[in-house]
Amino acid sequence: MKKRGIMNKKRKLTPAEEFDIMKLVLDKFLWLGTLLAGWGLYLTIDQGPQEGGWYILAGGAIMLVFAWLIIQEFEHLR
């Protein structure tokens, strides 16, 4: 049995709180991009540039998407 008053008491997040939560989520993408680029660097040193280059490019692409999302959110908050 649901209480009817609970649904009306949901708290709305401020734009600053929403942005803080988004930063926490997007930080994981930054770590993923860093790990991929680091793994690619290791493979490049260990096996050659052709082996690790794709990992470095994938890590860079993830970081570019991360930067684009952050810029879009900053513009959205203005």
N, C-alpha and C positions, 0 to 999 in steps of 0.2 A: 504494500500500500504506500503510495507516494504522498509526501506532504506537499501541498500546493504552494506554500510560501517559499520553499527552497528555490524553485525555478525563478522566482522574481528577484531573489537576492544575489544573483550572480554578479561578480565584480568585473567591471570593465577595466582593461589595462590601458595605461597611458601610453602615448607614442614612445616615450623614453623606455618604458618597461618592455614594450614590444620589440624595440630595437635591441635591448640587452639580451632578450631571449634569442633573437635572430643571430646576434653575434656569437652566442654559445653554440648554435647549430652550425653556422658557417665556419667557425673555428675548426671544426672537425674536417671540413673540406681543405682548409689550409694545411692541417697536419697530414692529410692524405696526399696532397700534392708534394709536400716536403719529403715524405717517406718515399714516394715514387721517384722523385728526382734523386734522392740519396741512393736508392737502390740502383737506379740507372747509372749513377756515377761510379758506384762499386763495380757494376758489370762492365762499364767502359774501361776501368783500370784493369780489371781482372781478365776480361775476354776480348776486348776491343770495342771501338766506337760503334760498330754496327749493332752489336748485341745490346748495349745499354742506351743507345740513342733514343729508341722509342719510349723507354720508360722516362727519360728526361723530358721528352716532348709531351708525354701524357701528364707528367707532374706540372709542367709549365702551363699546359692548357687548363688544368684544374685550378691553378692559382689565378689565371686570367679570368676565368668564370667567377671565382671568388671576388676578385677586385671589381668586376663589372657589377655583381650583385650588391656589393657594399656601396658603390657609387650611386646606383639606382635608388637604394634605400635612403641614402643621405638626401638626394634630390626630392624624394617622395616626402620626407619629413619637413622640408622647407615649406 
